[in-house]
């Protein structure tokens, strides 16, 4: 039952995304491109009241023949964002994140990520963080980090409804 509920929610979210109007602003899109870089699947997680930070995740595909580097991220949710290394200590990557030529770099939970510091308000399911990643060579592009619940939180919310 747990898996069925989670799958149902995920399928509903996917179906809804297919029926979204075509006039989605670039800054709302979780998938954008600039030069030979393709940025896909930008997302964040809803936060709780009192949370100071939020994390952002995405995949960057470099289809070019030269490397690039993600060096910054600006956003509307926080005055500052940092690129962080994997692990719970999340060391700041002051030199950015290299995007090798012909490679895909995934910023994912438990791995490298964007940390939005001292967020202005909690994020709810469905909210969008408007952000601008900056690349050393390709420049800047607007993207939307969509707040979606984790599979484990969907499954635990199903458990609490059963009780």
N, C-alpha and C positions, 0 to 999 in steps of 0.2 A: 504493500500500500504506500509506503514511504516513497519508493522509487517512482511509482505511478504518478503520485502527486507532483513530485519534482519534475518529472518528464512532461507532464501536462502543462505546468507553469512555463517551462522552457519552450515548449512547442507553441503555446499561446503568444509568448513574447516574440518568437521568430515570425509567426504568422502576422502579428501586428506590424512588425517592421516591414514586411512585404507590402502592406497596404498603406504605408505612410505616403503622404503627398510627395510628388516629385520635386516640389520647390522647397527642399530642405536646404537651409543656409549652410554654407561650408563650415562655419564655426560650430554647427550642431552635428555635423557628420563625424562618426567614429572612424571613417575611412577617407583618406585624402592622399594626394600625391604632389610632389614638387620635384622637378627635374627627374632624376632617375631613382628617387626615393618614393616608396609607397608605404604609407603609415596606415595600419589596419587594426581594427578591433579595440579602439581606445575605450577603456572602462575604468570605473572606480567602484567602491562599495558604499552603500549607505552608512552614515555614521550615527553615533548615539549623541544625545545631548551631553555637552561637556567635553566631547572629543575635541582635541586641539588641532589634530592633523588628519589629513586624508591621503590615501595613496592612489596613484594612477598607473595603469598598465597599458601596454600596446605592443604591437610588432612593427618593426621597421625593416623593410626589404630594400636592399640596395642592388638595383639591376644594372648599375653602372660599372665602369672599369677602374674607377678610382675610389678609395675609401672616403668616408665622410665622418663626421663626429657630431653627435647630439651634445650641444654645449649649454643649452638653457631651456627653461620653460617658464612662461609668464601665464598668469591666469586671473580670472575674475573672482575666484573663491578665496584667495589668499594673497597677502602682500609679497610673499616669497615662496618659491618652489625650489627644491633641491633634487639633484640626481643622486640616488643612493645605491650602494653596493648591496649584494645579497647578505642575508643573515639578519638576526634580530638587532645587532648593534647599528646596522645601516650606515656605515661610514660614508660621508659625503664624497662624491666623485667630482672633485673640483676641476679635473681635466676633461670632464664629460664622459661620454660613452662612445667608443669607436664603432662605426658601422662599416665593416670590411666590404670591399668590392665583391659583388656577386653573392653576398651573404644575407641572412636574416638574423636580426637580433630581437629577442623577445624580452620585454620587461614584464615580469609576471610575479604573482604572489610567491613570496619566499625567495625571489631573485632580485635582480636589479629593478629599480622602480623610480617613479617620480613621487616625491613627498611634497604635498601642499601644506605649508606650515602656518599655524595659527589661522585656521579657516574662519571665515566671517560668520558662518551659520552652519548648522548640521545639514547633511545631505540626506534626502529622502529617496526612496526607490523612484526612478524615473527622472530625477534631476540631471542636469547636464552642466559639467564644468567647462566653460569656454576657456580654451588654453591656446597658447602659441609656442610650439616647440621651435627652437632656433638651432640651425645646423651650421657648422663651420663653412661649408661650401655651398650648399643648396639654398641657404637663407631661412626665412621664417614662413610658417604656414599655420592657419587657424584650424583647430580641430575641437571636437566635443568629446569629453570623457563622460560616458553615460553611467549613471549610478544604477547598478544591478545587484541584487542580492546574491550571495554565494549559494551554491548548491546545498551546503551543510545547513545554512540558515533556513532555506526553504524546507528542508527535510525536518529540521527541529520545530519549525512553526507548524508543520503538519502533525507532529507528535503532540504538541501542546493543545491542539484543537481536539485531539482524540480523548484527552483526559477529562 
